[in-house]
Amino acid sequence: MGLSRLAALHGVATSYSPSADVTVSVPDGTVVAVLAALGVDAATPEAVQEALAAAESAAGSRLLPPTLVVWTGEPLPPALTALPPGTELTVRPEEAIRPEETGPVRPARMRTPARDAAPAVSGQAPAVVSASGQAPAVVSVSGQASGAVSVSGQAPGQASGAVSGAPAPGWWTEPPLGVHRLTARAPEQPAESCTLIVAPARVPQPPSRSHGFLVQLYSLLSARSWGMGDLGDLADLASWSGRCLGASFVQVNPLHAAVLGSPTDPSPYRPSSRRFPDPVHLRVESVPEYGHASDRAALDELRRRAAELSDGVLNKGALIDRDAVWELKRQALAILAGVPLTPGRRAEYCDFLARQGPALEDHALWCALAEVHGSDWHGWPAGLRDPRSRETARARGELRDRVDFHCRLAWLTDTQLADAQRAARDAGMAVGIVHDLAVGVHPGGADTWAQQDAFAHGMSVGAPPDAFNARGQDWGLPPWRPDALAASGYAPFRGLLRGILGRAGALRIDHVMGLFRLWWVPEGRPPTEGTYVSQDAEAMLAVLVLEAHRAGTVVVGEDLGTVEPGVREALARRGVLGTSVLWFERDWAGTGRPLAPEEWRTDCLATATTHDLPSTAARLTGDHVTLRHRLGLLTRPLDQERTEDGADTAEWLGLLSRLGLLPEGGGDEEAAVRAVHRFLLRTPARMTGVWLPDTMGDRRPQNLPGTWDEYPNWRLPIADAEGRPVTLEELAASPRLHRLMEVLNPRQEPGRTRTAPPGARPS
């Protein structure tokens, strides 16, 4: 009982429910190991009692929780409204508040009055002056002990739905948006501090209806690519599809920095760092210094070898070789680094370095050290494993040139990412580039080295056993420690979001349920022996909404699979869109039949497939079952799998036919793909995503979960229905693509041009 209570106080589950009528107990050894990763000793009964006494004492005596969230225009949290009379509060605004929002800031002090007295402020609270010259509000908390504020009739502490009534008390003045430090001094009690997050109620929203492409960037080769798709290709895709197809967005895979070394992990979902982009995506010729390099012969030779890589992928059946591409680009970028920057370019670079600060220095130093000592910092010399050690400081000086090289690569990549977003908006896209945020990072990469205190070492994120995977999943990604995040005022999360949102039109969050809880697997244990560890979801959401608001970006959460009750509702309340995939949208609580289009949710990105699922053509033809059988992944006889899959597909096709969305009749795979997208347009979904390989009839998945060497995950170019790789230029001229996109954008919009498919005559 003591261990369960201790675990609950630290957000560690001792049981979980994979379904409504099933409860599974977590092994005590797992609970003890997870608590140890959180800095809590529970190895013996005596240690449990000691830790429990300390935790209960701390929780019972606190005036304030570790983090308080105030949503603009919504009732105050109970912890503020229930403060004792006479409590003096000091709010220290965050130092990093943007000047255009608040201007200079300084601490504000106030005191709660005696019970039943009129609100009074201790002294005159200093004004907080905005750039406009007006004085934005400062928190002024009354000691009016009127009990906790309830939202929508619910008891304090419960998740709330839409806010109704319950206006803020008269003594409350809205503070500036931001992450502040709140200190409370109650009579005859020691002072306490907590993080105060003031956030708008919702993230920015996309247009009422829009459509766009979903693509894995590496798979999109053009005539100018160096063996894989790059940021020049992304800008070109956005510019063309925005102008000619009425597209509002292009969603890409995570472009995070990969772990250095060869062979590297090709998965974009297991990066070295989520804070900085990967320079392998650079379009080398678009770097301004390219035209001024003196060693033209070397650059021409590198371009020739890059053309051979592309030719192998497009014409000779070769797979995309990220390591080979990076080796060529690394050499070319080293040549460009020798070209002096112009005064204006030097000023831009210095501004970038100043904005990024120590975070970029640490990332670049990890890259430089990895070139010398290998890509897993756990195997480095002991002194270098600590980013703040004397040995590391000495290495920083010795590797100064390499550190600057990697800083420059980050700058160049960031610049081309911004160029892609600018091209998208210039093409009329309402949203632009949708970036993807991976769940976590590689355990030996730059982020875990530079932010060691923020990660739970010896733990890995995964998923519990379910109907699709009886053994559970271990993704090999160390989780953030919720207690460390709270203690830092969520600085790692805020820094991560600011970096990626600054160059995005929208953000997709992979496994968005991780904002609420994650499945932790202790090192050496199977995924079945993991457990859930809860985050402060209110705080994580508030930081997300705050930073998205500041950047003006839409947020889409990938909420497929097992989702805790209430999570989708909480995300929707904050304007975070969900993800709805056609084949999964059934009445699971009732008939089990496909949902009619009008029954779909509005606040979502609706699509026919994702990078982890079969393409639409493969789903319609059953090719995905054949592929899994060939690789030995089926758990039942092939005939049984085919029968069940065929019945599922037939049920959907029957619905499409009854709705009049399949006028061509059955037996035509391309027509059925168009019918699927007509159905998506019938739903009220705000955003409709078209998997770019679907426009060509590609039948191969980009990633096949459960495989490693058995299948070329993350290494396939986009291909047509016969498996022939196609370039961006061929995509743009494809009659099949234009027939599909005519479904989504049938009428010419004023001011837009249209690209006619081959063979079309001007009228």
ChimeraX attribute file (.defattr): number of C-alpha atoms within 10 A of each C-alpha:
attribute: neighborCount
match mode: 1-to-1
recipient: residues
	/A:1	6
	/A:2	14
	/A:3	22
	/A:4	16
	/A:5	17
	/A:6	23
	/A:7	22
	/A:8	14
	/A:9	14
	/A:10	18
	/A:11	18
	/A:12	25
	/A:13	22
	/A:14	21
	/A:15	15
	/A:16	14
	/A:17	12
	/A:18	16
	/A:19	11
	/A:20	6
	/A:21	6
	/A:22	8
	/A:23	11
	/A:24	11
	/A:25	12
	/A:26	17
	/A:27	14
	/A:28	15
	/A:29	15
	/A:30	20
	/A:31	28
	/A:32	21
	/A:33	21
	/A:34	30
	/A:35	22
	/A:36	16
	/A:37	17
	/A:38	18
	/A:39	12
	/A:40	19
	/A:41	19
	/A:42	25
	/A:43	16
	/A:44	11
	/A:45	11
	/A:46	11
	/A:47	14
	/A:48	21
	/A:49	16
	/A:50	13
	/A:51	18
	/A:52	22
	/A:53	14
	/A:54	12
	/A:55	16
	/A:56	13
	/A:57	11
	/A:58	10
	/A:59	14
	/A:60	8
	/A:61	9
	/A:62	14
	/A:63	23
	/A:64	19
	/A:65	13
	/A:66	17
	/A:67	20
	/A:68	23
	/A:69	20
	/A:70	22
	/A:71	20
	/A:72	17
	/A:73	13
	/A:74	17
	/A:75	20
	/A:76	22
	/A:77	18
	/A:78	18
	/A:79	17
	/A:80	19
	/A:81	21
	/A:82	17
	/A:83	23
	/A:84	20
	/A:85	19
	/A:86	20
	/A:87	23
	/A:88	24
	/A:89	25
	/A:90	19
	/A:91	23
	/A:92	18
	/A:93	24
	/A:94	20
	/A:95	12
	/A:96	9
	/A:97	17
	/A:98	13
	/A:99	11
	/A:100	10
	/A:101	16
	/A:102	21
	/A:103	16
	/A:104	16
	/A:105	17
	/A:106	15
	/A:107	17
	/A:108	19
	/A:109	23
	/A:110	24
	/A:111	24
	/A:112	26
	/A:113	22
	/A:114	17
	/A:115	15
	/A:116	11
	/A:117	12
	/A:118	12
	/A:119	18
	/A:120	18
	/A:121	17
	/A:122	13
	/A:123	9
	/A:124	10
	/A:125	17
	/A:126	14
	/A:127	16
	/A:128	21
	/A:129	17
	/A:130	18
	/A:131	13
	/A:132	11
	/A:133	10
	/A:134	11
	/A:135	14
	/A:136	18
	/A:137	15
	/A:138	21
	/A:139	19
	/A:140	25
	/A:141	25
	/A:142	31
	/A:143	26
	/A:144	22
	/A:145	17
	/A:146	11
	/A:147	13
	/A:148	17
	/A:149	23
	/A:150	18
	/A:151	24
	/A:152	15
	/A:153	13
	/A:154	12
	/A:155	13
	/A:156	15
	/A:157	13
	/A:158	9
	/A:159	14
	/A:160	17
	/A:161	15
	/A:162	13
	/A:163	16
	/A:164	11
	/A:165	11
	/A:166	14
	/A:167	14
	/A:168	16
	/A:169	14
	/A:170	10
	/A:171	17
	/A:172	17
	/A:173	14
	/A:174	17
	/A:175	20
	/A:176	22
	/A:177	22
	/A:178	24
	/A:179	27
	/A:180	23
	/A:181	19
	/A:182	23
	/A:183	21
	/A:184	22
	/A:185	18
	/A:186	19
	/A:187	12
	/A:188	7
	/A:189	12
	/A:190	10
	/A:191	15
	/A:192	16
	/A:193	19
	/A:194	20
	/A:195	25
	/A:196	24
	/A:197	28
	/A:198	23
	/A:199	26
	/A:200	23
	/A:201	19
	/A:202	21
	/A:203	26
	/A:204	20
	/A:205	18
	/A:206	20
	/A:207	12
	/A:208	11
	/A:209	13
	/A:210	22
	/A:211	28
	/A:212	28
	/A:213	24
	/A:214	23
	/A:215	22
	/A:216	24
	/A:217	21
	/A:218	28
	/A:219	25
	/A:220	26
	/A:221	26
	/A:222	23
	/A:223	16
	/A:224	19
	/A:225	26
	/A:226	30
	/A:227	31
	/A:228	28
	/A:229	27
	/A:230	25
	/A:231	25
	/A:232	22
	/A:233	24
	/A:234	29
	/A:235	23
	/A:236	18
	/A:237	23
	/A:238	32
	/A:239	24
	/A:240	20
	/A:241	24
	/A:242	28
	/A:243	22
	/A:244	19
	/A:245	25
	/A:246	26
	/A:247	29
	/A:248	29
	/A:249	29
	/A:250	30
	/A:251	26
	/A:252	19
	/A:253	20
	/A:254	24
	/A:255	27
	/A:256	25
	/A:257	24
	/A:258	26
	/A:259	25
	/A:260	22
	/A:261	13
	/A:262	12
	/A:263	11
	/A:264	13
	/A:265	18
	/A:266	18
	/A:267	14
	/A:268	21
	/A:269	23
	/A:270	24
	/A:271	32
	/A:272	30
	/A:273	25
	/A:274	26
	/A:275	23
	/A:276	27
	/A:277	24
	/A:278	23
	/A:279	27
	/A:280	26
	/A:281	28
	/A:282	28
	/A:283	20
	/A:284	24
	/A:285	15
	/A:286	13
	/A:287	15
	/A:288	15
	/A:289	19
	/A:290	18
	/A:291	12
	/A:292	11
	/A:293	18
	/A:294	13
	/A:295	12
	/A:296	13
	/A:297	10
	/A:298	14
	/A:299	22
	/A:300	12
	/A:301	13
	/A:302	18
	/A:303	20
	/A:304	13
	/A:305	17
	/A:306	21
	/A:307	17
	/A:308	14
	/A:309	22
	/A:310	26
	/A:311	16
	/A:312	15
	/A:313	24
	/A:314	23
	/A:315	11
	/A:316	12
	/A:317	14
	/A:318	15
	/A:319	19
	/A:320	25
	/A:321	19
	/A:322	21
	/A:323	17
	/A:324	17
	/A:325	20
	/A:326	21
	/A:327	14
	/A:328	19
	/A:329	23
	/A:330	16
	/A:331	14
	/A:332	22
	/A:333	23
	/A:334	12
	/A:335	18
	/A:336	22
	/A:337	17
	/A:338	13
	/A:339	15
	/A:340	12
	/A:341	15
	/A:342	11
	/A:343	9
	/A:344	9
	/A:345	13
	/A:346	12
	/A:347	12
	/A:348	14
	/A:349	17
	/A:350	14
	/A:351	13
	/A:352	18
	/A:353	19
	/A:354	11
	/A:355	12
	/A:356	16
	/A:357	11
	/A:358	12
	/A:359	18
	/A:360	21
	/A:361	18
	/A:362	21
	/A:363	25
	/A:364	26
	/A:365	27
	/A:366	31
	/A:367	24
	/A:368	24
	/A:369	22
	/A:370	19
	/A:371	13
	/A:372	11
	/A:373	15
	/A:374	18
	/A:375	23
	/A:376	21
	/A:377	21
	/A:378	15
	/A:379	12
	/A:380	16
	/A:381	11
	/A:382	12
	/A:383	13
	/A:384	22
	/A:385	19
	/A:386	19
	/A:387	18
	/A:388	12
	/A:389	13
	/A:390	12
	/A:391	15
	/A:392	19
	/A:393	15
	/A:394	12
	/A:395	15
	/A:396	21
	/A:397	12
	/A:398	11
	/A:399	16
	/A:400	14
	/A:401	12
	/A:402	18
	/A:403	23
	/A:404	17
	/A:405	19
	/A:406	20
	/A:407	23
	/A:408	20
	/A:409	22
	/A:410	22
	/A:411	23
	/A:412	22
	/A:413	21
	/A:414	22
	/A:415	15
	/A:416	23
	/A:417	25
	/A:418	18
	/A:419	17
	/A:420	25
	/A:421	25
	/A:422	20
	/A:423	22
	/A:424	30
	/A:425	20
	/A:426	15
	/A:427	22
	/A:428	20
	/A:429	26
	/A:430	18
	/A:431	25
	/A:432	30
	/A:433	30
	/A:434	27
	/A:435	24
	/A:436	24
	/A:437	24
	/A:438	21
	/A:439	23
	/A:440	24
	/A:441	26
	/A:442	23
	/A:443	24
	/A:444	19
	/A:445	25
	/A:446	31
	/A:447	25
	/A:448	24
	/A:449	23
	/A:450	21
	/A:451	15
	/A:452	15
	/A:453	13
	/A:454	22
	/A:455	22
	/A:456	23
	/A:457	21
	/A:458	17
	/A:459	25
	/A:460	25
	/A:461	24
	/A:462	24
	/A:463	22
	/A:464	24
	/A:465	16
	/A:466	15
	/A:467	9
	/A:468	8
	/A:469	11
	/A:470	11
	/A:471	15
	/A:472	18
	/A:473	21
	/A:474	22
	/A:475	18
	/A:476	17
	/A:477	24
	/A:478	24
	/A:479	26
	/A:480	24
	/A:481	20
	/A:482	22
	/A:483	17
	/A:484	17
	/A:485	21
	/A:486	19
	/A:487	15
	/A:488	12
	/A:489	22
	/A:490	21
	/A:491	16
	/A:492	17
	/A:493	17
	/A:494	17
	/A:495	14
	/A:496	16
	/A:497	21
	/A:498	16
	/A:499	17
	/A:500	23
	/A:501	22
	/A:502	18
	/A:503	24
	/A:504	24
	/A:505	28
	/A:506	28
	/A:507	24
	/A:508	25
	/A:509	22
	/A:510	19
	/A:511	17
	/A:512	24
	/A:513	22
	/A:514	21
	/A:515	20
	/A:516	19
	/A:517	20
	/A:518	24
	/A:519	25
	/A:520	29
	/A:521	31
	/A:522	26
	/A:523	17
	/A:524	9
	/A:525	13
	/A:526	13
	/A:527	24
	/A:528	19
	/A:529	22
	/A:530	33
	/A:531	28
	/A:532	24
	/A:533	24
	/A:534	19
	/A:535	22
	/A:536	17
	/A:537	17
	/A:538	18
	/A:539	25
	/A:540	22
	/A:541	21
	/A:542	25
	/A:543	25
	/A:544	23
	/A:545	26
	/A:546	25
	/A:547	24
	/A:548	25
	/A:549	20
	/A:550	19
	/A:551	20
	/A:552	18
	/A:553	24
	/A:554	23
	/A:555	26
	/A:556	25
	/A:557	23
	/A:558	18
	/A:559	21
	/A:560	15
	/A:561	12
	/A:562	12
	/A:563	14
	/A:564	12
	/A:565	8
	/A:566	12
	/A:567	17
	/A:568	17
	/A:569	16
	/A:570	19
	/A:571	22
	/A:572	19
	/A:573	17
	/A:574	20
	/A:575	21
	/A:576	27
	/A:577	28
	/A:578	25
	/A:579	21
	/A:580	23
	/A:581	17
	/A:582	20
	/A:583	17
	/A:584	14
	/A:585	16
	/A:586	16
	/A:587	13
	/A:588	11
	/A:589	7
	/A:590	7
	/A:591	9
	/A:592	10
	/A:593	15
	/A:594	18
	/A:595	19
	/A:596	16
	/A:597	17
	/A:598	11
	/A:599	13
	/A:600	19
	/A:601	17
	/A:602	18
	/A:603	22
	/A:604	24
	/A:605	23
	/A:606	26
	/A:607	24
	/A:608	24
	/A:609	22
	/A:610	19
	/A:611	19
	/A:612	12
	/A:613	18
	/A:614	24
	/A:615	25
	/A:616	29
	/A:617	23
	/A:618	22
	/A:619	22
	/A:620	24
	/A:621	17
	/A:622	19
	/A:623	17
	/A:624	23
	/A:625	20
	/A:626	16
	/A:627	18
	/A:628	15
	/A:629	16
	/A:630	12
	/A:631	11
	/A:632	11
	/A:633	13
	/A:634	14
	/A:635	9
	/A:636	10
	/A:637	9
	/A:638	14
	/A:639	10
	/A:640	10
	/A:641	17
	/A:642	17
	/A:643	12
	/A:644	11
	/A:645	18
	/A:646	16
	/A:647	12
	/A:648	16
	/A:649	16
	/A:650	14
	/A:651	14
	/A:652	18
	/A:653	20
	/A:654	13
	/A:655	17
	/A:656	20
	/A:657	17
	/A:658	11
	/A:659	16
	/A:660	14
	/A:661	20
	/A:662	22
	/A:663	13
	/A:664	13
	/A:665	13
	/A:666	13
	/A:667	10
	/A:668	12
	/A:669	16
	/A:670	20
	/A:671	17
	/A:672	23
	/A:673	21
	/A:674	22
	/A:675	23
	/A:676	20
	/A:677	22
	/A:678	19
	/A:679	19
	/A:680	25
	/A:681	21
	/A:682	14
	/A:683	19
	/A:684	19
	/A:685	26
	/A:686	20
	/A:687	27
	/A:688	28
	/A:689	26
	/A:690	26
	/A:691	22
	/A:692	21
	/A:693	30
	/A:694	27
	/A:695	27
	/A:696	26
	/A:697	23
	/A:698	23
	/A:699	25
	/A:700	24
	/A:701	25
	/A:702	24
	/A:703	20
	/A:704	20
	/A:705	13
	/A:706	10
	/A:707	14
	/A:708	10
	/A:709	6
	/A:710	11
	/A:711	16
	/A:712	16
	/A:713	19
	/A:714	22
	/A:715	21
	/A:716	23
	/A:717	30
	/A:718	31
	/A:719	23
	/A:720	20
	/A:721	17
	/A:722	10
	/A:723	15
	/A:724	15
	/A:725	22
	/A:726	22
	/A:727	20
	/A:728	21
	/A:729	13
	/A:730	14
	/A:731	22
	/A:732	18
	/A:733	15
	/A:734	18
	/A:735	18
	/A:736	16
	/A:737	19
	/A:738	21
	/A:739	16
	/A:740	22
	/A:741	21
	/A:742	13
	/A:743	14
	/A:744	22
	/A:745	16
	/A:746	12
	/A:747	10
	/A:748	13
	/A:749	13
	/A:750	6
	/A:751	7
	/A:752	13
	/A:753	14
	/A:754	14
	/A:755	14
	/A:756	15
	/A:757	15
	/A:758	11
	/A:759	7
	/A:760	9
	/A:761	7
	/A:762	5
	/A:763	3
